[in-house]
Amino acid sequence: MAAGLPTEGTNALHPRAGDLARKDVPTCGLTEKLGDVQERARAEGWDAAVVVNDERVVFGLLRSEELGGDPEQLIEKAMRPGPSTYRPYVALHEMLHAMVDHKLVNAPITTSDGRLVGLLLQTDVAAAMEKEK
Amino acid sequence: MPKEIRREEVRKLVAAGAQLVEVLPSPEYEEDHLPGAIHLPMRRLDTEARTILDPKRPVIVYCWDTT
């Protein structure tokens, strides 16, 4: 379940965090320069990027505030370290609650061993919940 | 003897015929369980395991939480 693999049961009928997480979110490493990541992310239409290691374990997050920093800075200095991550099976109403409560515009969705599944956007969750009504 | 195993080993064992058992109470099982999992709540494990499970095949017991 923590890996976002298929399950059976009533919850399996509704989309969950892992289903909605954007899998195409840009990623970068700790030793890259912020300017290079800014350029890459913006070229792909993103104002966020997730910092991962070679095994896609999440180390940090660059939201628009961090992405807009000094282009010469290294990612390890610019990133928001150790962001709260959520598991793929979390129900959308729980995610929306958590994201609104903690004022998160986006949140990394990871497996239980910390590997990135994707970035969940609060706007995507709200839209999906509206559609389910 | 019980042994802790990881996801990939679970998948291999299940493919080879192991019995997958979720031990959480009914509401949790009804909401979500691994494909093909047998429901045998913890409180009934001692009394019902021998009748429900095949002693000749490996048994994988699991539970889960939202953390």
N, CA and C atoms of all chains as a GROMACS GRO file, in nm:
protein
  600
    1MET      N    1   0.083  -0.121   0.000
    1MET     CA    2   0.000   0.000   0.000
    1MET      C    3   0.087   0.126   0.000
    2ALA      N    4   0.192   0.121   0.083
    2ALA     CA    5   0.279   0.238   0.093
    2ALA      C    6   0.355   0.264  -0.036
    3ALA      N    7   0.358   0.167  -0.124
    3ALA     CA    8   0.427   0.186  -0.251
    3ALA      C    9   0.332   0.232  -0.360
    4GLY      N   10   0.204   0.247  -0.323
    4GLY     CA   11   0.107   0.292  -0.423
    4GLY      C   12   0.065   0.182  -0.518
    5LEU      N   13   0.086   0.057  -0.479
    5LEU     CA   14   0.045  -0.055  -0.565
    5LEU      C   15  -0.105  -0.077  -0.550
    6PRO      N   16  -0.167  -0.149  -0.643
    6PRO     CA   17  -0.312  -0.167  -0.636
    6PRO      C   18  -0.356  -0.238  -0.508
    7THR      N   19  -0.475  -0.201  -0.460
    7THR     CA   20  -0.533  -0.267  -0.343
    7THR      C   21  -0.676  -0.306  -0.377
    8GLU      N   22  -0.738  -0.379  -0.285
    8GLU     CA   23  -0.880  -0.411  -0.298
    8GLU      C   24  -0.952  -0.350  -0.178
    9GLY      N   25  -1.083  -0.325  -0.192
    9GLY     CA   26  -1.161  -0.267  -0.083
    9GLY      C   27  -1.233  -0.142  -0.129
   10THR      N   28  -1.314  -0.084  -0.040
   10THR     CA   29  -1.395   0.031  -0.078
   10THR      C   30  -1.311   0.152  -0.118
   11ASN      N   31  -1.197   0.170  -0.052
   11ASN     CA   32  -1.112   0.285  -0.085
   11ASN      C   33  -1.052   0.276  -0.225
   12ALA      N   34  -1.041   0.155  -0.274
   12ALA     CA   35  -0.979   0.136  -0.406
   12ALA      C   36  -1.064   0.196  -0.518
   13LEU      N   37  -1.191   0.228  -0.486
   13LEU     CA   38  -1.280   0.285  -0.587
   13LEU      C   39  -1.258   0.434  -0.607
   14HIS      N   40  -1.188   0.497  -0.514
   14HIS     CA   41  -1.169   0.643  -0.522
   14HIS      C   42  -1.022   0.676  -0.545
   15PRO      N   43  -0.995   0.785  -0.619
   15PRO     CA   44  -0.855   0.823  -0.638
   15PRO      C   45  -0.790   0.863  -0.506
   16ARG      N   46  -0.662   0.839  -0.495
   16ARG     CA   47  -0.589   0.874  -0.374
   16ARG      C   48  -0.466   0.957  -0.409
   17ALA      N   49  -0.392   0.993  -0.306
   17ALA     CA   50  -0.279   1.084  -0.325
   17ALA      C   51  -0.186   1.039  -0.438
   18GLY      N   52  -0.154   0.910  -0.439
   18GLY     CA   53  -0.061   0.860  -0.540
   18GLY      C   54  -0.116   0.866  -0.681
   19ASP      N   55  -0.249   0.858  -0.694
   19ASP     CA   56  -0.310   0.863  -0.828
   19ASP      C   57  -0.299   1.003  -0.887
   20LEU      N   58  -0.311   1.103  -0.798
   20LEU     CA   59  -0.314   1.241  -0.846
   20LEU      C   60  -0.176   1.308  -0.850
   21ALA      N   61  -0.080   1.248  -0.779
   21ALA     CA   62   0.053   1.310  -0.773
   21ALA      C   63   0.110   1.323  -0.914
   22ARG      N   64   0.167   1.440  -0.941
   22ARG     CA   65   0.227   1.462  -1.074
   22ARG      C   66   0.362   1.390  -1.080
   23LYS      N   67   0.367   1.291  -1.168
   23LYS     CA   68   0.489   1.209  -1.177
   23LYS      C   69   0.599   1.280  -1.257
   24ASP      N   70   0.558   1.386  -1.330
   24ASP     CA   71   0.656   1.454  -1.416
   24ASP      C   72   0.722   1.572  -1.347
   25VAL      N   73   0.710   1.581  -1.215
   25VAL     CA   74   0.772   1.694  -1.144
   25VAL      C   75   0.924   1.690  -1.166
   26PRO      N   76   0.985   1.808  -1.191
   26PRO     CA   77   1.130   1.808  -1.210
   26PRO      C   78   1.202   1.767  -1.081
   27THR      N   79   1.312   1.696  -1.095
   27THR     CA   80   1.392   1.658  -0.979
   27THR      C   81   1.535   1.710  -1.000
   28CYS      N   82   1.608   1.719  -0.891
   28CYS     CA   83   1.747   1.763  -0.901
   28CYS      C   84   1.825   1.703  -0.785
   29GLY      N   85   1.958   1.717  -0.794
   29GLY     CA   86   2.046   1.665  -0.690
   29GLY      C   87   2.097   1.777  -0.601
   30LEU      N   88   2.157   1.739  -0.489
   30LEU     CA   89   2.204   1.837  -0.390
   30LEU      C   90   2.313   1.929  -0.441
   31THR      N   91   2.395   1.879  -0.534
   31THR     CA   92   2.514   1.956  -0.573
   31THR      C   93   2.493   2.039  -0.700
   32GLU      N   94   2.370   2.043  -0.750
   32GLU     CA   95   2.344   2.127  -0.868
   32GLU      C   96   2.331   2.272  -0.826
   33LYS      N   97   2.344   2.361  -0.926
   33LYS     CA   98   2.325   2.503  -0.898
   33LYS      C   99   2.178   2.539  -0.914
   34LEU      N  100   2.130   2.628  -0.829
   34LEU     CA  101   1.989   2.665  -0.832
   34LEU      C  102   1.950   2.721  -0.970
   35GLY      N  103   2.040   2.797  -1.030
   35GLY     CA  104   2.010   2.858  -1.161
   35GLY      C  105   1.977   2.752  -1.266
   36ASP      N  106   2.053   2.642  -1.265
   36ASP     CA  107   2.030   2.536  -1.364
   36ASP      C  108   1.893   2.471  -1.342
   37VAL      N  109   1.859   2.452  -1.215
   37VAL     CA  110   1.731   2.387  -1.183
   37VAL      C  111   1.615   2.481  -1.215
   38GLN      N  112   1.633   2.609  -1.182
   38GLN     CA  113   1.530   2.710  -1.215
   38GLN      C  114   1.497   2.702  -1.364
   39GLU      N  115   1.604   2.704  -1.443
   39GLU     CA  116   1.588   2.705  -1.589
   39GLU      C  117   1.514   2.580  -1.638
   40ARG      N  118   1.557   2.466  -1.586
   40ARG     CA  119   1.497   2.339  -1.627
   40ARG      C  120   1.350   2.331  -1.585
   41ALA      N  121   1.323   2.371  -1.461
   41ALA     CA  122   1.186   2.362  -1.410
   41ALA      C  123   1.094   2.456  -1.488
   42ARG      N  124   1.140   2.577  -1.508
   42ARG     CA  125   1.054   2.675  -1.577
   42ARG      C  126   1.031   2.636  -1.723
   43ALA      N  127   1.131   2.576  -1.784
   43ALA     CA  128   1.115   2.532  -1.924
   43ALA      C  129   1.006   2.425  -1.934
   44GLU      N  130   0.988   2.351  -1.824
   44GLU     CA  131   0.886   2.245  -1.823
   44GLU      C  132   0.755   2.294  -1.764
   45GLY      N  133   0.746   2.425  -1.737
   45GLY     CA  134   0.622   2.484  -1.685
   45GLY      C  135   0.599   2.463  -1.536
   46TRP      N  136   0.706   2.441  -1.462
   46TRP     CA  137   0.693   2.416  -1.317
   46TRP      C  138   0.749   2.532  -1.235
   47ASP      N  139   0.691   2.554  -1.116
   47ASP     CA  140   0.752   2.647  -1.022
   47ASP      C  141   0.789   2.572  -0.893
   48ALA      N  142   0.822   2.445  -0.910
   48ALA     CA  143   0.866   2.363  -0.797
   48ALA      C  144   0.955   2.252  -0.850
   49ALA      N  145   1.039   2.198  -0.763
   49ALA     CA  146   1.122   2.083  -0.797
   49ALA      C  147   1.151   2.006  -0.669
   50VAL      N  148   1.174   1.877  -0.684
   50VAL     CA  149   1.201   1.793  -0.567
   50VAL      C  150   1.348   1.750  -0.571
   51VAL      N  151   1.412   1.762  -0.456
   51VAL     CA  152   1.554   1.725  -0.445
   51VAL      C  153   1.562   1.579  -0.401
   52VAL      N  154   1.629   1.499  -0.483
   52VAL     CA  155   1.638   1.354  -0.456
   52VAL      C  156   1.782   1.306  -0.472
   53ASN      N  157   1.807   1.185  -0.423
   53ASN     CA  158   1.938   1.124  -0.450
   53ASN      C  159   1.925   1.028  -0.569
   54ASP      N  160   2.028   0.950  -0.592
   54ASP     CA  161   2.028   0.860  -0.709
   54ASP      C  162   1.917   0.756  -0.703
   55GLU      N  163   1.870   0.727  -0.583
   55GLU     CA  164   1.763   0.626  -0.568
   55GLU      C  165   1.626   0.691  -0.555
   56ARG      N  166   1.619   0.819  -0.587
   56ARG     CA  167   1.495   0.898  -0.582
   56ARG      C  168   1.439   0.914  -0.439
   57VAL      N  169   1.527   0.903  -0.341
   57VAL     CA  170   1.484   0.930  -0.203
   57VAL      C  171   1.482   1.082  -0.186
   58VAL      N  172   1.371   1.131  -0.131
   58VAL     CA  173   1.351   1.276  -0.119
   58VAL      C  174   1.437   1.335  -0.007
   59PHE      N  175   1.515   1.438  -0.042
   59PHE     CA  176   1.597   1.510   0.055
   59PHE      C  177   1.540   1.648   0.085
   60GLY      N  178   1.473   1.706  -0.014
   60GLY     CA  179   1.424   1.842   0.007
   60GLY      C  180   1.330   1.884  -0.103
   61LEU      N  181   1.281   2.006  -0.088
   61LEU     CA  182   1.182   2.057  -0.182
   61LEU      C  183   1.216   2.202  -0.217
   62LEU      N  184   1.193   2.235  -0.342
   62LEU     CA  185   1.208   2.374  -0.386
   62LEU      C  186   1.071   2.421  -0.431
   63ARG      N  187   1.005   2.502  -0.348
   63ARG     CA  188   0.879   2.561  -0.393
   63ARG      C  189   0.916   2.692  -0.462
   64SER      N  190   0.817   2.768  -0.506
   64SER     CA  191   0.849   2.887  -0.586
   64SER      C  192   0.939   2.984  -0.510
   65GLU      N  193   0.920   2.994  -0.377
   65GLU     CA  194   1.004   3.086  -0.298
   65GLU      C  195   1.151   3.048  -0.309
   66GLU      N  196   1.180   2.918  -0.292
   66GLU     CA  197   1.320   2.874  -0.296
   66GLU      C  198   1.374   2.877  -0.439
   67LEU      N  199   1.289   2.843  -0.535
   67LEU     CA  200   1.335   2.841  -0.675
   67LEU      C  201   1.374   2.980  -0.723
   68GLY      N  202   1.314   3.080  -0.662
   68GLY     CA  203   1.342   3.217  -0.704
   68GLY      C  204   1.467   3.277  -0.640
   69GLY      N  205   1.544   3.196  -0.567
   69GLY     CA  206   1.663   3.247  -0.498
   69GLY      C  207   1.782   3.270  -0.589
   70ASP      N  208   1.897   3.293  -0.524
   70ASP     CA  209   2.022   3.323  -0.594
   70ASP      C  210   2.062   3.207  -0.686
   71PRO      N  211   2.071   3.231  -0.818
   71PRO     CA  212   2.101   3.122  -0.913
   71PRO      C  213   2.235   3.055  -0.888
   72GLU      N  214   2.325   3.122  -0.820
   72GLU     CA  215   2.458   3.064  -0.795
   72GLU      C  216   2.460   2.971  -0.675
   73GLN      N  217   2.354   2.976  -0.597
   73GLN     CA  218   2.349   2.895  -0.475
   73GLN      C  219   2.339   2.745  -0.509
   74LEU      N  220   2.401   2.662  -0.426
   74LEU     CA  221   2.385   2.517  -0.445
   74LEU      C  222   2.250   2.475  -0.389
   75ILE      N  223   2.195   2.371  -0.449
   75ILE     CA  224   2.063   2.323  -0.407
   75ILE      C  225   2.060   2.288  -0.258
   76GLU      N  226   2.167   2.227  -0.209
   76GLU     CA  227   2.167   2.186  -0.067
   76GLU      C  228   2.150   2.305   0.027
   77LYS      N  229   2.189   2.425  -0.019
   77LYS     CA  230   2.172   2.544   0.065
   77LYS      C  231   2.036   2.609   0.039
   78ALA      N  232   1.988   2.594  -0.083
   78ALA     CA  233   1.866   2.666  -0.121
   78ALA      C  234   1.738   2.592  -0.083
   79MET      N  235   1.748   2.459  -0.074
   79MET     CA  236   1.625   2.380  -0.059
   79MET      C  237   1.564   2.392   0.080
   80ARG      N  238   1.437   2.354   0.084
   80ARG     CA  239   1.367   2.337   0.211
   80ARG      C  240   1.394   2.191   0.249
   81PRO      N  241   1.479   2.167   0.352
   81PRO     CA  242   1.517   2.028   0.380
   81PRO      C  243   1.406   1.951   0.453
   82GLY      N  244   1.406   1.821   0.430
   82GLY     CA  245   1.314   1.731   0.504
   82GLY      C  246   1.169   1.773   0.502
   83PRO      N  247   1.111   1.793   0.385
   83PRO     CA  248   0.969   1.833   0.381
   83PRO      C  249   0.879   1.719   0.429
   84SER      N  250   0.760   1.753   0.479
   84SER     CA  251   0.664   1.649   0.517
   84SER      C  252   0.624   1.574   0.391
   85THR      N  253   0.627   1.443   0.399
   85THR     CA  254   0.586   1.363   0.283
   85THR      C  255   0.465   1.280   0.322
   86TYR      N  256   0.390   1.240   0.223
   86TYR     CA  257   0.267   1.163   0.246
   86TYR      C  258   0.273   1.037   0.160
   87ARG      N  259   0.198   0.936   0.206
   87ARG     CA  260   0.201   0.808   0.136
   87ARG      C  261   0.095   0.807   0.023
   88PRO      N  262   0.119   0.724  -0.080
   88PRO     CA  263   0.030   0.723  -0.197
   88PRO      C  264  -0.114   0.683  -0.168
   89TYR      N  265  -0.138   0.607  -0.061
   89TYR     CA  266  -0.273   0.556  -0.037
   89TYR      C  267  -0.360   0.652   0.044
   90VAL      N  268  -0.308   0.768   0.084
   90VAL     CA  269  -0.387   0.860   0.166
   90VAL      C  270  -0.505   0.914   0.085
   91ALA      N  271  -0.623   0.912   0.147
   91ALA     CA  272  -0.745   0.957   0.079
   91ALA      C  273  -0.736   1.107   0.049
   92LEU      N  274  -0.803   1.149  -0.058
   92LEU     CA  275  -0.793   1.289  -0.100
   92LEU      C  276  -0.848   1.386   0.004
   93HIS      N  277  -0.958   1.349   0.071
   93HIS     CA  278  -1.012   1.442   0.170
   93HIS      C  279  -0.914   1.462   0.286
   94GLU      N  280  -0.838   1.356   0.320
   94GLU     CA  281  -0.737   1.370   0.425
   94GLU      C  282  -0.623   1.459   0.377
   95MET      N  283  -0.587   1.441   0.251
   95MET     CA  284  -0.478   1.523   0.195
   95MET      C  285  -0.516   1.670   0.191
   96LEU      N  286  -0.641   1.696   0.148
   96LEU     CA  287  -0.683   1.835   0.138
   96LEU      C  288  -0.683   1.901   0.277
   97HIS      N  289  -0.731   1.826   0.373
   97HIS     CA  290  -0.734   1.873   0.510
   97HIS      C  291  -0.593   1.909   0.556
   98ALA      N  292  -0.500   1.816   0.536
   98ALA     CA  293  -0.362   1.838   0.581
   98ALA      C  294  -0.299   1.956   0.506
   99MET      N  295  -0.325   1.965   0.376
   99MET     CA  296  -0.261   2.070   0.296
   99MET      C  297  -0.315   2.208   0.332
  100VAL      N  298  -0.445   2.215   0.358
  100VAL     CA  299  -0.504   2.344   0.396
  100VAL      C  300  -0.454   2.382   0.536
  101ASP      N  301  -0.458   2.285   0.629
  101ASP     CA  302  -0.414   2.311   0.767
  101ASP      C  303  -0.270   2.360   0.773
  102HIS      N  304  -0.184   2.295   0.694
  102HIS     CA  305  -0.041   2.329   0.700
  102HIS      C  306   0.001   2.426   0.590
  103LYS      N  307  -0.099   2.482   0.520
  103LYS     CA  308  -0.074   2.580   0.414
  103LYS      C  309   0.028   2.528   0.311
  104LEU      N  310   0.002   2.408   0.262
  104LEU     CA  311   0.092   2.348   0.163
  104LEU      C  312   0.030   2.361   0.024
  105VAL      N  313   0.098   2.428  -0.066
  105VAL     CA  314   0.046   2.435  -0.203
  105VAL      C  315   0.075   2.305  -0.277
  106ASN      N  316   0.177   2.236  -0.231
  106ASN     CA  317   0.208   2.105  -0.288
  106ASN      C  318   0.277   2.020  -0.182
  107ALA      N  319   0.280   1.890  -0.205
  107ALA     CA  320   0.342   1.800  -0.108
  107ALA      C  321   0.398   1.678  -0.180
  108PRO      N  322   0.522   1.639  -0.146
  108PRO     CA  323   0.578   1.519  -0.210
  108PRO      C  324   0.507   1.393  -0.160
  109ILE      N  325   0.477   1.306  -0.252
  109ILE     CA  326   0.420   1.176  -0.218
  109ILE      C  327   0.532   1.074  -0.234
  110THR      N  328   0.557   0.999  -0.129
  110THR     CA  329   0.668   0.904  -0.134
  110THR      C  330   0.623   0.766  -0.084
  111THR      N  331   0.702   0.666  -0.118
  111THR     CA  332   0.680   0.533  -0.062
  111THR      C  333   0.728   0.539   0.083
  112SER      N  334   0.702   0.431   0.159
  112SER     CA  335   0.740   0.432   0.300
  112SER      C  336   0.892   0.436   0.317
  113ASP      N  337   0.967   0.399   0.214
  113ASP     CA  338   1.113   0.411   0.226
  113ASP      C  339   1.164   0.542   0.164
  114GLY      N  340   1.073   0.637   0.146
  114GLY     CA  341   1.114   0.772   0.110
  114GLY      C  342   1.134   0.800  -0.038
  115ARG      N  343   1.104   0.705  -0.124
  115ARG     CA  344   1.125   0.728  -0.269
  115ARG      C  345   1.010   0.808  -0.328
  116LEU      N  346   1.048   0.902  -0.413
  116LEU     CA  347   0.949   0.992  -0.471
  116LEU      C  348   0.852   0.920  -0.565
  117VAL      N  349   0.723   0.942  -0.541
  117VAL     CA  350   0.620   0.895  -0.635
  117VAL      C  351   0.582   1.011  -0.726
  118GLY      N  352   0.562   1.128  -0.667
  118GLY     CA  353   0.528   1.247  -0.745
  118GLY      C  354   0.498   1.363  -0.652
  119LEU      N  355   0.464   1.477  -0.711
  119LEU     CA  356   0.430   1.595  -0.630
  119LEU      C  357   0.280   1.618  -0.642
  120LEU      N  358   0.214   1.624  -0.528
  120LEU     CA  359   0.069   1.644  -0.526
  120LEU      C  360   0.041   1.794  -0.510
  121LEU      N  361  -0.041   1.849  -0.600
  121LEU     CA  362  -0.075   1.991  -0.593
  121LEU      C  363  -0.210   2.007  -0.524
  122GLN      N  364  -0.218   2.106  -0.435
  122GLN     CA  365  -0.344   2.127  -0.364
  122GLN      C  366  -0.457   2.157  -0.461
  123THR      N  367  -0.426   2.230  -0.568
  123THR     CA  368  -0.530   2.264  -0.667
  123THR      C  369  -0.585   2.138  -0.735
  124ASP      N  370  -0.499   2.038  -0.758
  124ASP     CA  371  -0.543   1.913  -0.820
  124ASP      C  372  -0.635   1.837  -0.725
  125VAL      N  373  -0.601   1.839  -0.596
  125VAL     CA  374  -0.682   1.767  -0.497
  125VAL      C  375  -0.820   1.832  -0.488
  126ALA      N  376  -0.822   1.965  -0.479
  126ALA     CA  377  -0.950   2.036  -0.466
  126ALA      C  378  -1.038   2.011  -0.589
  127ALA      N  379  -0.976   2.013  -0.708
  127ALA     CA  380  -1.052   1.991  -0.832
  127ALA      C  381  -1.108   1.850  -0.837
  128ALA      N  382  -1.027   1.752  -0.796
  128ALA     CA  383  -1.073   1.612  -0.800
  128ALA      C  384  -1.186   1.590  -0.700
  129MET      N  385  -1.178   1.654  -0.585
  129MET     CA  386  -1.284   1.638  -0.485
  129MET      C  387  -1.413   1.703  -0.532
  130GLU      N  388  -1.401   1.814  -0.599
  130GLU     CA  389  -1.519   1.882  -0.655
  130GLU      C  390  -1.587   1.791  -0.758
  131LYS      N  391  -1.502   1.725  -0.840
  131LYS     CA  392  -1.553   1.636  -0.944
  131LYS      C  393  -1.624   1.514  -0.885
  132GLU      N  394  -1.576   1.468  -0.770
  132GLU     CA  395  -1.635   1.348  -0.706
  132GLU      C  396  -1.771   1.376  -0.642
  133LYS      N  397  -1.802   1.504  -0.619
  133LYS     CA  398  -1.929   1.538  -0.550
  133LYS      C  399  -2.049   1.498  -0.634
  134MET      N  400   0.958  -2.061   1.179
  134MET     CA  401   0.991  -1.941   1.257
  134MET      C  402   0.951  -1.814   1.181
  135PRO      N  403   0.892  -1.715   1.249
  135PRO     CA  404   0.857  -1.590   1.180
  135PRO      C  405   0.981  -1.518   1.131
  136LYS      N  406   0.967  -1.451   1.018
  136LYS     CA  407   1.079  -1.377   0.960
  136LYS      C  408   1.022  -1.251   0.895
  137GLU      N  409   1.088  -1.139   0.913
  137GLU     CA  410   1.040  -1.016   0.850
  137GLU      C  411   1.085  -1.012   0.705
  138ILE      N  412   0.994  -0.980   0.615
  138ILE     CA  413   1.033  -0.974   0.473
  138ILE      C  414   0.988  -0.842   0.412
  139ARG      N  415   1.045  -0.807   0.298
  139ARG     CA  416   1.017  -0.682   0.230
  139ARG      C  417   0.920  -0.708   0.114
  140ARG      N  418   0.879  -0.595   0.055
  140ARG     CA  419   0.775  -0.598  -0.049
  140ARG      C  420   0.802  -0.697  -0.163
  141GLU      N  421   0.924  -0.692  -0.216
  141GLU     CA  422   0.953  -0.777  -0.332
  141GLU      C  423   0.944  -0.925  -0.298
  142GLU      N  424   0.988  -0.957  -0.176
  142GLU     CA  425   0.982  -1.098  -0.134
  142GLU      C  426   0.837  -1.141  -0.114
  143VAL      N  427   0.756  -1.049  -0.063
  143VAL     CA  428   0.612  -1.080  -0.048
  143VAL      C  429   0.554  -1.116  -0.184
  144ARG      N  430   0.586  -1.033  -0.282
  144ARG     CA  431   0.528  -1.057  -0.415
  144ARG      C  432   0.572  -1.192  -0.471
  145LYS      N  433   0.699  -1.224  -0.451
  145LYS     CA  434   0.751  -1.352  -0.503
  145LYS      C  435   0.683  -1.469  -0.432
  146LEU      N  436   0.672  -1.459  -0.299
  146LEU     CA  437   0.612  -1.569  -0.222
  146LEU      C  438   0.464  -1.587  -0.258
  147VAL      N  439   0.393  -1.475  -0.273
  147VAL     CA  440   0.250  -1.484  -0.307
  147VAL      C  441   0.235  -1.548  -0.446
  148ALA      N  442   0.321  -1.508  -0.537
  148ALA     CA  443   0.316  -1.567  -0.672
  148ALA      C  444   0.344  -1.717  -0.666
  149ALA      N  445   0.421  -1.757  -0.565
  149ALA     CA  446   0.456  -1.900  -0.552
  149ALA      C  447   0.355  -1.976  -0.466
  150GLY      N  448   0.247  -1.908  -0.422
  150GLY     CA  449   0.141  -1.979  -0.350
  150GLY      C  450   0.130  -1.950  -0.202
  151ALA      N  451   0.206  -1.852  -0.150
  151ALA     CA  452   0.195  -1.821  -0.007
  151ALA      C  453   0.058  -1.758   0.024
  152GLN      N  454   0.016  -1.774   0.149
  152GLN     CA  455  -0.113  -1.718   0.192
  152GLN      C  456  -0.086  -1.582   0.259
  153LEU      N  457  -0.156  -1.480   0.211
  153LEU     CA  458  -0.137  -1.346   0.261
  153LEU      C  459  -0.251  -1.316   0.359
  154VAL      N  460  -0.218  -1.277   0.481
  154VAL     CA  461  -0.319  -1.259   0.585
  154VAL      C  462  -0.313  -1.119   0.644
  155GLU      N  463  -0.425  -1.046   0.635
  155GLU     CA  464  -0.432  -0.916   0.702
  155GLU      C  465  -0.496  -0.937   0.839
  156VAL      N  466  -0.433  -0.881   0.944
  156VAL     CA  467  -0.478  -0.908   1.080
  156VAL      C  468  -0.552  -0.790   1.143
  157LEU      N  469  -0.579  -0.686   1.066
  157LEU     CA  470  -0.651  -0.570   1.122
  157LEU      C  471  -0.801  -0.600   1.135
  158PRO      N  472  -0.873  -0.519   1.213
  158PRO     CA  473  -1.018  -0.541   1.226
  158PRO      C  474  -1.092  -0.519   1.093
  159SER      N  475  -1.220  -0.560   1.091
  159SER     CA  476  -1.298  -0.557   0.967
  159SER      C  477  -1.305  -0.421   0.896
  160PRO      N  478  -1.331  -0.308   0.966
  160PRO     CA  479  -1.344  -0.182   0.892
  160PRO      C  480  -1.219  -0.150   0.809
  161GLU      N  481  -1.103  -0.174   0.866
  161GLU     CA  482  -0.978  -0.145   0.793
  161GLU      C  483  -0.963  -0.239   0.673
  162TYR      N  484  -0.995  -0.366   0.695
  162TYR     CA  485  -0.984  -0.462   0.585
  162TYR      C  486  -1.081  -0.425   0.473
  163GLU      N  487  -1.204  -0.389   0.511
  163GLU     CA  488  -1.302  -0.356   0.408
  163GLU      C  489  -1.262  -0.232   0.327
  164GLU      N  490  -1.195  -0.137   0.394
  164GLU     CA  491  -1.151  -0.016   0.322
  164GLU      C  492  -1.038  -0.048   0.226
  165ASP      N  493  -0.941  -0.124   0.272
  165ASP     CA  494  -0.820  -0.144   0.195
  165ASP      C  495  -0.749  -0.272   0.236
  166HIS      N  496  -0.714  -0.353   0.140
  166HIS     CA  497  -0.626  -0.466   0.171
  166HIS      C  498  -0.551  -0.504   0.045
  167LEU      N  499  -0.445  -0.578   0.064
  167LEU     CA  500  -0.366  -0.621  -0.051
  167LEU      C  501  -0.447  -0.721  -0.135
  168PRO      N  502  -0.429  -0.718  -0.266
  168PRO     CA  503  -0.507  -0.808  -0.352
  168PRO      C  504  -0.493  -0.954  -0.308
  169GLY      N  505  -0.609  -1.016  -0.288
  169GLY     CA  506  -0.610  -1.158  -0.253
  169GLY      C  507  -0.587  -1.189  -0.106
  170ALA      N  508  -0.572  -1.085  -0.023
  170ALA     CA  509  -0.543  -1.110   0.120
  170ALA      C  510  -0.662  -1.175   0.190
  171ILE      N  511  -0.631  -1.269   0.279
  171ILE     CA  512  -0.732  -1.334   0.363
  171ILE      C  513  -0.748  -1.246   0.486
  172HIS      N  514  -0.872  -1.231   0.533
  172HIS     CA  515  -0.893  -1.151   0.654
  172HIS      C  516  -0.901  -1.241   0.776
  173LEU      N  517  -0.806  -1.224   0.865
  173LEU     CA  518  -0.806  -1.301   0.990
  173LEU      C  519  -0.760  -1.206   1.101
  174PRO      N  520  -0.856  -1.136   1.163
  174PRO     CA  521  -0.817  -1.036   1.263
  174PRO      C  522  -0.734  -1.094   1.376
  175MET      N  523  -0.649  -1.013   1.431
  175MET     CA  524  -0.555  -1.055   1.536
  175MET      C  525  -0.624  -1.133   1.648
  176ARG      N  526  -0.741  -1.083   1.691
  176ARG     CA  527  -0.809  -1.147   1.804
  176ARG      C  528  -0.858  -1.289   1.772
  177ARG      N  529  -0.870  -1.319   1.642
  177ARG     CA  530  -0.919  -1.453   1.604
  177ARG      C  531  -0.807  -1.542   1.553
  178LEU      N  532  -0.688  -1.486   1.552
  178LEU     CA  533  -0.575  -1.557   1.492
  178LEU      C  534  -0.550  -1.693   1.558
  179ASP      N  535  -0.542  -1.693   1.691
  179ASP     CA  536  -0.511  -1.817   1.762
  179ASP      C  537  -0.617  -1.925   1.742
  180THR      N  538  -0.743  -1.883   1.743
  180THR     CA  539  -0.852  -1.983   1.739
  180THR      C  540  -0.884  -2.027   1.597
  181GLU      N  541  -0.862  -1.942   1.496
  181GLU     CA  542  -0.910  -1.977   1.362
  181GLU      C  543  -0.801  -2.009   1.259
  182ALA      N  544  -0.678  -1.976   1.293
  182ALA     CA  545  -0.571  -1.994   1.193
  182ALA      C  546  -0.563  -2.138   1.142
  183ARG      N  547  -0.579  -2.232   1.231
  183ARG     CA  548  -0.565  -2.373   1.190
  183ARG      C  549  -0.676  -2.418   1.096
  184THR      N  550  -0.792  -2.358   1.108
  184THR     CA  551  -0.902  -2.401   1.019
  184THR      C  552  -0.901  -2.323   0.888
  185ILE      N  553  -0.859  -2.198   0.892
  185ILE     CA  554  -0.865  -2.115   0.771
  185ILE      C  555  -0.740  -2.132   0.683
  186LEU      N  556  -0.626  -2.147   0.745
  186LEU     CA  557  -0.501  -2.149   0.667
  186LEU      C  558  -0.453  -2.291   0.639
  187ASP      N  559  -0.386  -2.302   0.525
  187ASP     CA  560  -0.330  -2.431   0.485
  187ASP      C  561  -0.190  -2.444   0.548
  188PRO      N  562  -0.171  -2.538   0.639
  188PRO     CA  563  -0.042  -2.548   0.708
  188PRO      C  564   0.074  -2.588   0.617
  189LYS      N  565   0.041  -2.631   0.497
  189LYS     CA  566   0.150  -2.675   0.407
  189LYS      C  567   0.207  -2.560   0.325
  190ARG      N  568   0.140  -2.445   0.328
  190ARG     CA  569   0.188  -2.331   0.248
  190ARG      C  570   0.236  -2.218   0.339
  191PRO      N  571   0.337  -2.142   0.294
  191PRO     CA  572   0.386  -2.031   0.377
  191PRO      C  573   0.274  -1.930   0.406
  192VAL      N  574   0.282  -1.863   0.520
  192VAL     CA  575   0.184  -1.763   0.559
  192VAL      C  576   0.257  -1.629   0.578
  193ILE      N  577   0.202  -1.526   0.516
  193ILE     CA  578   0.258  -1.391   0.534
  193ILE      C  579   0.152  -1.310   0.606
  194VAL      N  580   0.186  -1.260   0.724
  194VAL     CA  581   0.092  -1.182   0.804
  194VAL      C  582   0.132  -1.035   0.794
  195TYR      N  583   0.035  -0.946   0.774
  195TYR     CA  584   0.070  -0.805   0.768
  195TYR      C  585  -0.040  -0.719   0.830
  196CYS      N  586  -0.001  -0.598   0.869
  196CYS     CA  587  -0.097  -0.493   0.903
  196CYS      C  588  -0.039  -0.364   0.847
  197TRP      N  589  -0.105  -0.255   0.864
  197TRP     CA  590  -0.055  -0.130   0.809
  197TRP      C  591  -0.110  -0.014   0.889
  198ASP      N  592  -0.046   0.104   0.874
  198ASP     CA  593  -0.103   0.226   0.932
  198ASP      C  594  -0.077   0.340   0.835
  199THR      N  595  -0.120   0.458   0.873
  199THR     CA  596  -0.113   0.570   0.777
  199THR      C  597   0.012   0.655   0.794
  200THR      N  598   0.107   0.612   0.877
  200THR     CA  599   0.228   0.695   0.894
  200THR      C  600   0.327   0.668   0.784
   0.00000   0.00000   0.00000
